[in-house]
Each structure stands twice: as C-alpha cells, then as structure tokens.
Amino acid sequence: MKKLMILAAMMLMSTGAFAQGMFVKPMVGATLSTLTGDVEDTKFRLGLGAGAEFGYMFSEQFGATAGLLVSMQGCNYKDYEILGSTLKDHSETLTYLNIPILANLYLLPGLAVKAGVQPGFLLSAKEKWTVNGHDESESGTEGYKKFAFSIPVGLSYEISDFVIDARYHFGLTNIYDTDLVKVKNGVIMLTVGYKIPF
C-alpha cells in the first residue's frame, strides 16, 4: 500500500510538471506583406493577423508551438500606365489560414529565437484598382494555388505572461496556379499574445 501511495504521488507530480509546461496563447497583430519573384513595382501592404498557438516548454531554454493564424497578405502596386490609362490604388489581398510549427530557443529569460515550418491554406483573394476615376475589383481564388508553404523565423520577448512576437515568413511556393510566373509571399508579422498555462 505504501508503494502504491508513493507511485501515485510520483504520477501526480509528473502530471503537474507536464501541465505547467503547457499553454495556449491567443494573439493578435499586424502583417506587412509583399510579393516576390516574377513581379515588379510592388509595395508593402498592411493587414491583420490573429489566432492562437498551443505550446509546450520542454525546459527553461527550449519549447515548441503549433498554431492556427488567419493572416491578411498580398501587396500594393505602384501606379502605372496601361493602354493610355493610369492604373491607381492597385492592391492584391490574399487571406490565409496558416499553421506555424515552431521551435523556440530561449537565449535569455523571456527572449526567444524561433524558426520552423508553416503550411498555409488560401481562404480568399481580392484584387482592387482604380482606372479613369472608376473603382474596379475582382474576387475569387481561381488562378491561385490553394496551398502555400513558408519558413517563419523570428524573435519573441515575454513580459509577465504577455508575449511580443516578430516574425518574417519566407514564402517557398508559387502563389499562382501556373508555371509561367513564379511569385511568392513575403510577410512580416508583429503580434501581441497572452500565455494561459494549463
């Protein structure tokens, strides 16, 4: 009986230690995105990013996270002449559901460098422009690949349970459903999150 009590106590202690290492982190912030590759005259586009990450701390120096983040990406274009008309305020907005899976290495208490992989799924696409004073737009995901893959790298800093996170997503896959041009996502994401242990 005494051995059973000791074994039960050890199991409870290990379960408690495991639980203390787990957390969920709701997060919200902004994206600054562009498109790279076979594309010219692009400018950064400001958007929103929000979601949550689940994490586990293996030790004080190392942890891992996996999340679901909705991210507004794409780019703005510089004004240019086409067929004698000026195309103005041209933008391409691509909204993805991203799944970042990251390793987190803590260099100092609260300061972590992170890197990993990020599959993403296209939720919507919209292109807008103004020509001859008339606003035009086109929506729909036809012509775009529904899957995108990127490598996120970044830094985070924790203040109490708040986490300031800055990342850059290196797009590796063509966003268009064609081999004629190769265009990839490039995204800076800055968020603030709150760690909730459980």
C-alpha positions in Angstrom: 0.0 0.0 0.0 2.8 2.4 0.9 4.5 1.7 -2.5 1.2 2.4 -4.3 0.9 5.7 -2.4 4.4 6.7 -3.4 3.8 5.7 -7.0 0.5 7.7 -7.1 2.3 10.7 -5.7 5.0 10.5 -8.3 2.4 10.3 -11.1 0.6 13.3 -9.8 3.9 15.2 -9.5 4.9 14.3 -13.1 1.4 15.2 -14.4 1.6 18.6 -12.6 5.0 19.3 -14.1 3.7 18.4 -17.5 0.7 20.7 -17.1 2.9 23.6 -16.0 4.8 23.3 -19.3 1.7 23.6 -21.5 0.0 26.8 -22.5 -2.3 28.3 -25.1 -1.6 31.8 -26.4 -4.3 33.9 -28.1 -2.5 36.6 -30.3 -3.4 39.5 -32.5 -1.4 42.0 -34.5 -0.5 43.3 -37.9 1.1 42.0 -41.1 3.3 43.9 -43.5 3.4 41.8 -46.7 4.6 41.9 -50.3 5.0 39.5 -53.2 8.4 38.5 -54.5 9.7 36.8 -57.7 8.4 37.5 -61.2 6.6 40.7 -60.1 7.6 44.3 -60.3 6.7 47.7 -58.7 5.3 46.2 -55.6 4.8 47.9 -52.3 4.2 46.6 -48.8 0.6 46.1 -47.8 -0.7 46.5 -44.2 -3.1 43.8 -42.9 -4.3 42.0 -39.8 -3.1 38.7 -38.3 -4.9 36.9 -35.4 -5.3 33.4 -33.9 -3.8 31.2 -31.2 -0.9 29.0 -30.6 -0.6 25.9 -28.4 2.8 25.5 -26.7 4.9 23.2 -24.5 8.1 24.1 -22.6 10.4 21.1 -22.5 12.8 23.1 -20.3 13.5 26.7 -19.4 15.6 27.0 -22.5 13.6 25.1 -25.2 9.9 24.9 -26.2 7.7 24.3 -29.2 4.5 25.8 -30.5 1.9 25.0 -33.1 -0.9 27.4 -34.1 -3.8 28.5 -36.3 -3.4 32.1 -37.6 -5.6 34.0 -40.0 -3.2 36.3 -42.0 -4.0 39.0 -44.5 -1.2 39.0 -47.1 -0.6 40.2 -50.6 0.8 43.6 -51.8 0.1 47.0 -53.2 1.3 48.1 -56.6 2.8 51.4 -57.7 0.7 53.4 -60.2 1.5 52.6 -63.8 0.2 53.3 -67.3 -1.7 50.7 -69.3 -3.3 51.3 -72.7 -3.2 55.1 -72.2 -4.8 55.0 -68.7 -3.3 55.2 -65.3 -3.9 52.2 -63.0 -4.1 53.6 -59.4 -4.5 52.2 -55.9 -3.9 48.7 -57.2 -3.9 46.0 -54.4 -4.0 42.3 -54.1 -5.3 40.9 -50.8 -4.8 37.2 -50.0 -6.2 35.8 -46.8 -4.6 32.6 -45.5 -5.2 30.2 -42.6 -1.6 29.5 -41.6 -0.4 26.7 -39.3 3.0 27.7 -37.9 5.0 24.9 -36.2 8.0 26.5 -34.4 10.9 25.6 -32.2 11.7 28.2 -29.6 15.2 28.6 -28.1 15.5 31.0 -25.2 18.8 32.9 -25.3 17.9 34.9 -22.2 15.0 34.8 -19.7 12.0 35.9 -21.8 13.9 36.3 -25.0 13.5 33.5 -27.6 14.6 33.0 -31.2 12.3 30.8 -33.2 12.1 29.0 -36.5 10.1 26.3 -38.1 7.7 25.5 -41.0 4.3 26.9 -41.9 1.8 25.3 -44.3 -1.0 27.7 -45.3 -4.4 27.4 -46.9 -5.9 30.2 -49.1 -9.3 31.4 -47.8 -10.0 34.3 -50.1 -8.4 36.5 -52.7 -9.4 40.0 -53.9 -7.8 42.4 -56.3 -8.8 46.1 -56.5 -7.7 49.1 -58.6 -8.9 52.5 -59.9 -8.7 53.4 -63.5 -10.1 56.7 -65.1 -11.7 57.5 -61.7 -13.6 54.3 -61.6 -13.1 51.7 -58.8 -12.8 48.1 -60.0 -12.4 44.9 -58.2 -12.3 41.1 -58.7 -12.7 38.4 -56.1 -12.2 34.7 -56.1 -9.5 32.1 -55.6 -9.5 30.9 -59.3 -6.0 31.1 -60.7 -4.4 30.9 -57.2 -2.9 27.8 -55.6 -4.9 26.9 -52.5 -1.8 25.7 -50.6 1.3 27.8 -49.7 4.4 26.8 -47.7 6.8 29.1 -45.9 9.6 29.2 -43.4 8.9 31.5 -40.4 11.8 32.9 -38.4 11.7 35.5 -35.7 12.1 36.7 -32.1 9.8 37.0 -29.1 10.0 38.7 -25.8 7.9 37.9 -22.8 6.8 40.4 -20.2 5.0 38.6 -17.4 2.6 36.5 -19.5 2.4 38.9 -22.4 4.4 37.9 -25.5 5.6 40.4 -28.2 6.4 38.4 -31.3 8.1 39.5 -34.6 8.4 37.1 -37.5 9.3 37.0 -41.2 7.7 34.4 -43.4 9.9 33.3 -46.3 7.5 32.0 -49.0 8.7 28.9 -50.8 5.9 28.1 -53.1 4.3 29.8 -56.1 1.0 31.5 -55.1 -0.3 31.3 -58.7 -1.7 28.2 -60.4 0.6 28.5 -63.3 4.3 27.8 -64.3 4.5 30.9 -66.5 5.4 33.1 -63.5 6.7 32.3 -60.0 5.5 34.7 -57.3 5.9 34.0 -53.6 4.7 35.5 -50.3 7.0 37.6 -48.1 5.4 38.6 -44.8 6.4 40.5 -41.7 4.1 39.7 -38.8 4.1 41.6 -35.4 1.7 40.3 -32.7 1.0 40.6 -29.0 -0.2 37.4 -27.3 -1.0 36.3 -23.8 0.1 32.9 -22.4 -2.5 30.9 -20.5 -0.9 27.9 -18.8 -3.0 24.7 -18.2 
